[in-house]
């Protein structure tokens, strides 16, 4: 069975989008979700509850990814 990890990367505006990775992000948030649709929902609320909300759009931006992980049987 497959599951997904929703990943939200917070990167400085000076980092090109293609270079915004786990290693270069200033903040990485991950949560396991049931399906790909779950990757598109909920992350806005997570970020809105942090201090990051004041910087997004000014000095940083968000990049979201949906990663498939194989569950152990």
N, CA, C and O atoms as CSV, one atom per row, in Angstrom:
chain,resi,resn,atom,element,x,y,z
A,1,UNK,N,N,0.845,-1.186,0.000
A,1,UNK,CA,C,0.000,0.000,0.000
A,1,UNK,C,C,0.885,1.242,0.000
A,1,UNK,O,O,1.933,1.268,0.646
A,2,UNK,N,N,0.464,2.252,-0.715
A,2,UNK,CA,C,1.214,3.496,-0.794
A,2,UNK,C,C,0.564,4.567,0.062
A,2,UNK,O,O,-0.651,4.588,0.258
A,3,UNK,N,N,1.402,5.447,0.561
A,3,UNK,CA,C,0.939,6.605,1.301
A,3,UNK,C,C,1.710,7.798,0.749
A,3,UNK,O,O,2.593,7.643,-0.094
A,4,UNK,N,N,1.372,8.967,1.224
A,4,UNK,CA,C,2.011,10.172,0.737
A,4,UNK,C,C,2.473,11.025,1.910
A,4,UNK,O,O,1.908,10.983,3.003
A,5,UNK,N,N,3.511,11.794,1.645
A,5,UNK,CA,C,4.002,12.776,2.599
A,5,UNK,C,C,3.821,14.141,1.942
A,5,UNK,O,O,4.331,14.389,0.849
A,6,UNK,N,N,3.096,15.013,2.614
A,6,UNK,CA,C,2.962,16.394,2.165
A,6,UNK,C,C,4.135,17.165,2.751
A,6,UNK,O,O,4.372,17.121,3.958
A,7,UNK,N,N,4.863,17.866,1.903
A,7,UNK,CA,C,6.058,18.600,2.328
A,7,UNK,C,C,5.874,20.072,1.988
A,7,UNK,O,O,5.514,20.416,0.862
A,8,UNK,N,N,6.120,20.934,2.959
A,8,UNK,CA,C,6.102,22.380,2.739
A,8,UNK,C,C,7.501,22.894,3.035
A,8,UNK,O,O,8.007,22.749,4.147
A,9,UNK,N,N,8.116,23.493,2.027
A,9,UNK,CA,C,9.444,24.072,2.160
A,9,UNK,C,C,9.315,25.585,2.204
A,9,UNK,O,O,8.595,26.170,1.394
A,10,UNK,N,N,9.998,26.219,3.130
A,10,UNK,CA,C,10.033,27.677,3.207
A,10,UNK,C,C,11.421,28.102,2.739
A,10,UNK,O,O,12.424,27.774,3.373
A,11,UNK,N,N,11.474,28.830,1.632
A,11,UNK,CA,C,12.758,29.234,1.064
A,11,UNK,C,C,12.836,30.754,0.940
A,11,UNK,O,O,11.831,31.435,0.732
A,12,UNK,N,N,14.054,31.261,1.074
A,12,UNK,CA,C,14.290,32.697,0.913
A,12,UNK,C,C,14.013,33.089,-0.531
A,12,UNK,O,O,14.228,32.298,-1.449
A,13,UNK,N,N,13.540,34.300,-0.725
A,13,UNK,CA,C,13.215,34.784,-2.063
A,13,UNK,C,C,14.391,34.679,-3.035
A,13,UNK,O,O,14.180,34.537,-4.240
A,14,UNK,N,N,15.613,34.746,-2.535
A,14,UNK,CA,C,16.795,34.687,-3.390
A,14,UNK,C,C,17.122,33.300,-3.918
A,14,UNK,O,O,17.990,33.165,-4.779
A,15,UNK,N,N,16.455,32.273,-3.429
A,15,UNK,CA,C,16.701,30.906,-3.884
A,15,UNK,C,C,15.746,30.597,-5.030
A,15,UNK,O,O,14.530,30.686,-4.856
A,16,UNK,N,N,16.272,30.237,-6.198
A,16,UNK,CA,C,15.387,29.878,-7.314
A,16,UNK,C,C,14.514,28.674,-6.947
A,16,UNK,O,O,14.932,27.804,-6.184
A,17,UNK,N,N,13.318,28.637,-7.491
A,17,UNK,CA,C,12.360,27.589,-7.133
A,17,UNK,C,C,12.934,26.190,-7.332
A,17,UNK,O,O,12.708,25.315,-6.496
A,18,UNK,N,N,13.669,25.960,-8.412
A,18,UNK,CA,C,14.208,24.639,-8.666
A,18,UNK,C,C,15.282,24.252,-7.641
A,18,UNK,O,O,15.580,23.068,-7.479
A,19,UNK,N,N,15.863,25.236,-6.951
A,19,UNK,CA,C,16.882,24.969,-5.943
A,19,UNK,C,C,16.317,24.915,-4.528
A,19,UNK,O,O,17.058,24.670,-3.576
A,20,UNK,N,N,15.028,25.138,-4.382
A,20,UNK,CA,C,14.376,25.086,-3.074
A,20,UNK,C,C,14.166,23.614,-2.711
A,20,UNK,O,O,13.196,22.990,-3.141
A,21,UNK,N,N,15.083,23.076,-1.919
A,21,UNK,CA,C,15.062,21.673,-1.520
A,21,UNK,C,C,15.066,21.576,-0.002
A,21,UNK,O,O,15.191,22.584,0.692
A,22,UNK,N,N,14.930,20.366,0.504
A,22,UNK,CA,C,14.982,20.165,1.953
A,22,UNK,C,C,16.267,20.758,2.543
A,22,UNK,O,O,16.250,21.352,3.621
A,23,UNK,N,N,17.363,20.590,1.830
A,23,UNK,CA,C,18.659,21.039,2.329
A,23,UNK,C,C,18.799,22.563,2.332
A,23,UNK,O,O,19.504,23.110,3.181
A,24,UNK,N,N,18.150,23.247,1.413
A,24,UNK,CA,C,18.308,24.699,1.296
A,24,UNK,C,C,17.181,25.497,1.937
A,24,UNK,O,O,17.304,26.711,2.104
A,25,UNK,N,N,16.103,24.845,2.292
A,25,UNK,CA,C,14.965,25.538,2.898
A,25,UNK,C,C,15.302,25.973,4.320
A,25,UNK,O,O,16.053,25.301,5.026
A,26,UNK,N,N,14.739,27.097,4.725
A,26,UNK,CA,C,14.939,27.557,6.106
A,26,UNK,C,C,14.037,26.801,7.070
A,26,UNK,O,O,14.294,26.752,8.273
A,27,UNK,N,N,12.984,26.217,6.528
A,27,UNK,CA,C,12.037,25.438,7.352
A,27,UNK,C,C,11.439,24.360,6.459
A,27,UNK,O,O,11.120,24.603,5.295
A,28,UNK,N,N,11.293,23.166,7.025
A,28,UNK,CA,C,10.679,22.053,6.309
A,28,UNK,C,C,9.623,21.446,7.223
A,28,UNK,O,O,9.914,21.054,8.352
A,29,UNK,N,N,8.410,21.375,6.727
A,29,UNK,CA,C,7.308,20.752,7.477
A,29,UNK,C,C,6.795,19.566,6.679
A,29,UNK,O,O,6.559,19.678,5.476
A,30,UNK,N,N,6.618,18.420,7.349
A,30,UNK,CA,C,6.149,17.213,6.673
A,30,UNK,C,C,5.019,16.597,7.476
A,30,UNK,O,O,5.022,16.618,8.707
A,31,UNK,N,N,4.049,16.045,6.752
A,31,UNK,CA,C,2.956,15.348,7.405
A,31,UNK,C,C,2.485,14.222,6.484
A,31,UNK,O,O,2.377,14.408,5.272
A,32,UNK,N,N,2.210,13.076,7.057
A,32,UNK,CA,C,1.703,11.940,6.287
A,32,UNK,C,C,0.232,12.176,5.979
A,32,UNK,O,O,-0.548,12.567,6.848
A,33,UNK,N,N,-0.129,11.932,4.726
A,33,UNK,CA,C,-1.519,12.093,4.289
A,33,UNK,C,C,-1.960,10.823,3.566
A,33,UNK,O,O,-1.128,10.030,3.126
A,34,UNK,N,N,-3.249,10.641,3.450
A,34,UNK,CA,C,-3.800,9.411,2.883
A,34,UNK,C,C,-3.694,9.327,1.368
A,34,UNK,O,O,-3.578,8.239,0.805
A,35,UNK,N,N,-3.735,10.495,0.704
A,35,UNK,CA,C,-3.728,10.483,-0.755
A,35,UNK,C,C,-3.163,11.799,-1.277
A,35,UNK,O,O,-2.850,12.710,-0.511
A,36,UNK,N,N,-3.040,11.874,-2.600
A,36,UNK,CA,C,-2.457,13.075,-3.202
A,36,UNK,C,C,-3.279,14.330,-2.925
A,36,UNK,O,O,-2.719,15.417,-2.788
A,37,UNK,N,N,-4.565,14.196,-2.844
A,37,UNK,CA,C,-5.404,15.346,-2.535
A,37,UNK,C,C,-5.056,15.921,-1.160
A,37,UNK,O,O,-5.129,17.131,-0.949
A,38,UNK,N,N,-4.682,15.051,-0.238
A,38,UNK,CA,C,-4.293,15.501,1.097
A,38,UNK,C,C,-3.075,16.411,1.081
A,38,UNK,O,O,-2.877,17.203,2.002
A,39,UNK,N,N,-2.261,16.302,0.042
A,39,UNK,CA,C,-1.082,17.169,-0.085
A,39,UNK,C,C,-1.460,18.615,-0.388
A,39,UNK,O,O,-0.663,19.524,-0.157
A,40,UNK,N,N,-2.639,18.830,-0.892
A,40,UNK,CA,C,-3.050,20.180,-1.279
A,40,UNK,C,C,-3.810,20.910,-0.185
A,40,UNK,O,O,-4.064,22.107,-0.312
A,41,UNK,N,N,-4.172,20.228,0.868
A,41,UNK,CA,C,-5.005,20.817,1.918
A,41,UNK,C,C,-4.279,20.865,3.253
A,41,UNK,O,O,-3.470,19.989,3.559
A,42,UNK,N,N,-4.564,21.871,4.031
A,42,UNK,CA,C,-4.118,21.914,5.408
A,42,UNK,C,C,-2.809,22.630,5.659
A,42,UNK,O,O,-2.596,23.130,6.764
A,43,UNK,N,N,-1.915,22.701,4.669
A,43,UNK,CA,C,-0.625,23.309,4.948
A,43,UNK,C,C,-0.734,24.820,5.189
A,43,UNK,O,O,0.076,25.395,5.916
A,44,UNK,N,N,-1.718,25.446,4.586
A,44,UNK,CA,C,-1.896,26.886,4.805
A,44,UNK,C,C,-2.163,27.166,6.283
A,44,UNK,O,O,-1.637,28.121,6.853
A,45,UNK,N,N,-2.981,26.325,6.881
A,45,UNK,CA,C,-3.303,26.498,8.300
A,45,UNK,C,C,-2.084,26.247,9.179
A,45,UNK,O,O,-1.876,26.949,10.169
A,46,UNK,N,N,-1.283,25.256,8.825
A,46,UNK,CA,C,-0.074,24.954,9.598
A,46,UNK,C,C,0.863,26.162,9.596
A,46,UNK,O,O,1.362,26.564,10.647
A,47,UNK,N,N,1.099,26.737,8.422
A,47,UNK,CA,C,1.999,27.890,8.310
A,47,UNK,C,C,1.397,29.115,8.987
A,47,UNK,O,O,2.121,29.889,9.613
A,48,UNK,N,N,0.097,29.301,8.873
A,48,UNK,CA,C,-0.560,30.466,9.470
A,48,UNK,C,C,-0.437,30.482,10.994
A,48,UNK,O,O,-0.528,31.544,11.610
A,49,UNK,N,N,-0.233,29.332,11.597
A,49,UNK,CA,C,-0.106,29.256,13.055
A,49,UNK,C,C,1.328,29.451,13.542
A,49,UNK,O,O,1.582,29.360,14.744
A,50,UNK,N,N,2.257,29.713,12.649
A,50,UNK,CA,C,3.653,29.876,13.033
A,50,UNK,C,C,4.098,31.315,12.824
A,50,UNK,O,O,3.368,32.128,12.257
A,51,UNK,N,N,5.303,31.617,13.286
A,51,UNK,CA,C,5.883,32.941,13.065
A,51,UNK,C,C,6.244,33.167,11.604
A,51,UNK,O,O,6.480,34.303,11.191
A,52,UNK,N,N,6.287,32.103,10.826
A,52,UNK,CA,C,6.645,32.210,9.412
A,52,UNK,C,C,5.633,33.011,8.614
A,52,UNK,O,O,5.967,33.567,7.567
A,53,UNK,N,N,4.404,33.076,9.097
A,53,UNK,CA,C,3.330,33.728,8.334
A,53,UNK,C,C,3.662,35.169,7.994
A,53,UNK,O,O,3.212,35.671,6.964
A,54,UNK,N,N,4.433,35.847,8.825
A,54,UNK,CA,C,4.748,37.251,8.586
A,54,UNK,C,C,5.792,37.437,7.487
A,54,UNK,O,O,5.870,38.508,6.885
A,55,UNK,N,N,6.586,36.418,7.223
A,55,UNK,CA,C,7.664,36.531,6.243
A,55,UNK,C,C,7.284,36.024,4.854
A,55,UNK,O,O,7.855,36.458,3.853
A,56,UNK,N,N,6.317,35.103,4.794
A,56,UNK,CA,C,5.929,34.526,3.505
A,56,UNK,C,C,5.358,35.625,2.608
A,56,UNK,O,O,4.441,36.350,2.992
A,57,UNK,N,N,5.915,35.726,1.428
A,57,UNK,CA,C,5.502,36.753,0.483
A,57,UNK,C,C,6.339,38.014,0.568
A,57,UNK,O,O,6.313,38.837,-0.347
A,58,UNK,N,N,7.077,38.178,1.649
A,58,UNK,CA,C,7.945,39.352,1.795
A,58,UNK,C,C,9.403,38.951,1.581
A,58,UNK,O,O,10.057,39.447,0.664
A,59,UNK,N,N,9.907,38.060,2.422
A,59,UNK,CA,C,11.310,37.650,2.325
A,59,UNK,C,C,11.458,36.179,1.965
A,59,UNK,O,O,12.566,35.705,1.715
A,60,UNK,N,N,10.353,35.464,1.938
A,60,UNK,CA,C,10.410,34.030,1.634
A,60,UNK,C,C,9.150,33.599,0.890
A,60,UNK,O,O,8.185,34.354,0.775
A,61,UNK,N,N,9.184,32.365,0.386
A,61,UNK,CA,C,8.034,31.795,-0.306
A,61,UNK,C,C,7.891,30.333,0.085
A,61,UNK,O,O,8.808,29.737,0.650
A,62,UNK,N,N,6.746,29.770,-0.218
A,62,UNK,CA,C,6.473,28.376,0.094
A,62,UNK,C,C,6.521,27.539,-1.174
A,62,UNK,O,O,6.083,27.967,-2.242
A,63,UNK,N,N,7.053,26.358,-1.035
A,63,UNK,CA,C,7.029,25.373,-2.116
A,63,UNK,C,C,6.453,24.101,-1.521
A,63,UNK,O,O,6.917,23.634,-0.481
A,64,UNK,N,N,5.454,23.543,-2.167
A,64,UNK,CA,C,4.838,22.321,-1.652
A,64,UNK,C,C,5.152,21.156,-2.579
A,64,UNK,O,O,5.222,21.309,-3.798
A,65,UNK,N,N,5.337,20.001,-1.977
A,65,UNK,CA,C,5.603,18.776,-2.726
A,65,UNK,C,C,4.766,17.657,-2.142
A,65,UNK,O,O,4.403,17.682,-0.966
A,66,UNK,N,N,4.469,16.687,-2.968
A,66,UNK,CA,C,3.751,15.501,-2.525
A,66,UNK,C,C,4.646,14.312,-2.872
A,66,UNK,O,O,4.918,14.047,-4.043
A,67,UNK,N,N,5.094,13.610,-1.851
A,67,UNK,CA,C,6.018,12.500,-2.067
A,67,UNK,C,C,5.350,11.182,-1.718
A,67,UNK,O,O,4.721,11.039,-0.670
A,68,UNK,N,N,5.499,10.235,-2.610
A,68,UNK,CA,C,4.934,8.897,-2.389
A,68,UNK,C,C,5.943,8.092,-1.555
A,68,UNK,O,O,7.141,8.086,-1.841
A,69,UNK,N,N,5.438,7.426,-0.536
A,69,UNK,CA,C,6.271,6.530,0.276
A,69,UNK,C,C,5.620,5.165,0.310
A,69,UNK,O,O,4.397,5.055,0.398
A,70,UNK,N,N,6.419,4.146,0.242
A,70,UNK,CA,C,5.886,2.794,0.295
A,70,UNK,C,C,5.769,2.377,1.750
A,70,UNK,O,O,6.737,2.444,2.508
A,71,UNK,N,N,4.591,1.952,2.128
A,71,UNK,CA,C,4.378,1.491,3.500
A,71,UNK,C,C,4.959,0.106,3.667
A,71,UNK,O,O,4.930,-0.708,2.744
A,72,UNK,N,N,5.482,-0.156,4.841
A,72,UNK,CA,C,6.008,-1.486,5.139
A,72,UNK,C,C,4.862,-2.437,5.423
A,72,UNK,O,O,3.888,-2.082,6.086
A,73,UNK,N,N,4.991,-3.612,4.927
A,73,UNK,CA,C,3.915,-4.602,5.113
A,73,UNK,C,C,4.277,-5.594,6.182
A,73,UNK,O,O,3.494,-6.498,6.475
